Amino acid sequence: MAEIRFTNVGKRYAEGHDALIGVDFTLESGEMAFLTGHSGAGKSTLLKLIMLMERPSRGQVWVGDQELNVLPRHQIAWHRRRIGVVFQNHQLLFDRSVFDNVALPLQIAGYDPQDAARRVRAALDKVGLLMREKQNPITLSSGEQQRVGIARAIVHKPKLLLADEPTGNLDPQLSEDVMRLFEQFNRIGTTVLIASHDLSLINRMQRRTLVLRGGRLVSGG
Ligand SMILES: Nc1ncnc2c1ncn2[C@@H]1O[C@H](COP(=O)(O)OP(=O)(O)OP(=O)(O)O)[C@@H](O)[C@H]1O
């Protein structure tokens, strides 16, 4: 089954700039793929359409069997909860502990606190940071902070994991560690799409790679 399907998707921002033009591709459920292209090629825009942070100007975006243009407004929060997102700057809150940062999506979704605590610890265990749960993330290295961001993205067991330049601030070894984590989640069935302009890393991973150039999908579609 397709997890993500774009059919002739275009995105024109209000100023008239075409960020995406005629984009067609399908990412099957359980696939792991990269999305690359130069700065401004449209990578973040493509991810934002999947998360419903932006709407396409034309064409259709499907996630699972849902076409997003016709998703009722009251189901947008539900849609976003099916997706885990990892950002380059991980957007952690430095006024609370590692545990509380990872627990945040579960709190927002109204999980029972005991169930939430169990899931948070399972997520921290997966990224190798269980012993850091009480620390403030500001005391962690940048690689560890990024792993907290990944734990937060997967704590609710999303079917789909999106990452926007997740290794942008990391050295090659830490970048590779982060990629291995994504591979682990993919191995247990999570569909993974990673936007990155780190071509040497992408080449090492040997996965399907979607290439955007000037808003058009020129390869991998
Ligand atoms: N909110 C917006 N309003 C207007 N133009 C935008 C907006 N967001 C992005 N753009 C433009 O759309 C194009 C694609 O941007 P996008 O951020 O998707 O590219 P990207 O490939 O992710 O780039 P980068 O690697 O630098 O993050 C760029 O020309 C950008 O300036």
The ligand as an ORCA input file, in Angstrom:
! r2SCAN-3c Opt
* xyz 0 1
  N       6.351     30.630      3.198
  C       6.931     30.923      2.026
  N       6.544     32.009      1.310
  C       7.116     32.282      0.118
  N       8.085     31.567     -0.454
  C       8.511     30.481      0.203
  C       7.969     30.106      1.479
  N       8.595     28.969      1.893
  C       9.492     28.667      0.930
  N       9.437     29.571     -0.073
  C      10.242     29.538     -1.317
  O       9.984     28.315     -1.990
  C      11.193     27.748     -2.507
  C      11.395     26.354     -1.924
  O      11.702     26.486     -0.540
  P      11.947     25.222      0.419
  O      12.164     25.745      1.788
  O      10.868     24.242      0.189
  O      13.298     24.645     -0.198
  P      14.354     23.633      0.437
  O      14.748     22.731     -0.686
  O      13.809     23.028      1.655
  O      15.566     24.583      0.784
  P      16.627     24.521      2.026
  O      17.490     23.330      1.718
  O      17.364     25.816      1.899
  O      15.810     24.378      3.255
  C      12.296     28.737     -2.165
  O      12.494     29.578     -3.273
  C      11.737     29.533     -1.001
  O      12.248     30.834     -0.991
*
